[in-house]
C-alpha cells in the first residue's frame, strides 16, 4: 500500500485498529526519512507523508465526535 496516495474514502471505511496501524507505519517512514540526510527526493515524500498523517488523524477525530 502506498502511504502517500491513501485516499479519504479508503480511510473512512477502515476500522480504528487499521487506522492506528497506518499511523504507526507513516510515523516509522517519516523517522527513516528524517535520518536520511543525503536522500535525493526526501522532501516531496516527507511532505506527502505528513499530509497523509494529518488526514488519518482528522478522519479518526471525526469518527470520534
C-alpha positions in Angstrom: 0.0 0.0 0.0 1.3 3.4 -1.0 1.1 5.5 2.1 1.4 8.8 0.3 -1.5 8.2 -2.0 -4.0 7.0 0.6 -7.5 8.4 -0.2 -10.0 9.8 2.3 -12.7 7.3 1.1 -10.3 4.4 2.0 -9.6 5.9 5.4 -13.2 6.5 6.3 -14.1 2.9 5.5 -11.5 1.4 7.8 -11.7 0.3 11.4 -9.8 2.1 14.2 -7.2 -0.7 14.5 -6.3 -0.4 10.9 -6.1 3.4 11.2 -3.7 3.1 14.2 -1.6 0.6 12.2 -1.4 3.0 9.2 -0.4 5.9 11.6 2.4 3.8 13.0 3.7 2.9 9.5 3.7 6.6 8.5 5.5 7.7 11.6 8.2 5.0 11.1 8.6 6.1 7.5 8.9 9.7 8.5 11.5 8.9 11.1 13.6 7.0 8.5 13.3 9.9 6.0 14.4 12.4 8.7 17.5 10.3 9.4 18.3 10.0 5.7 20.2 13.3 5.3 21.6 12.7 1.9 18.4 11.4 0.3 17.8 13.0 -3.1 13.9 13.0 -3.1 13.0 13.0 0.5 11.4 16.5 0.7 8.4 15.6 -1.5 7.9 12.3 0.1 8.1 13.7 3.6 5.6 16.4 2.7 3.2 13.8 1.3 3.5 11.5 4.4 2.9 14.4 6.7 -0.3 15.3 4.8 -1.4 11.7 4.8 -0.8 11.5 8.6 -2.9 14.7 9.1 -5.7 13.1 7.0 -5.6 9.9 9.1 -5.7 11.8 12.4 -8.5 14.1 11.1 -10.7 11.2 10.0 -10.1 9.4 13.3 -11.2 12.6 15.1 -14.3 13.0 13.0 -15.3 9.4 13.8 -14.8 10.0 17.5 -17.1 13.0 17.6 
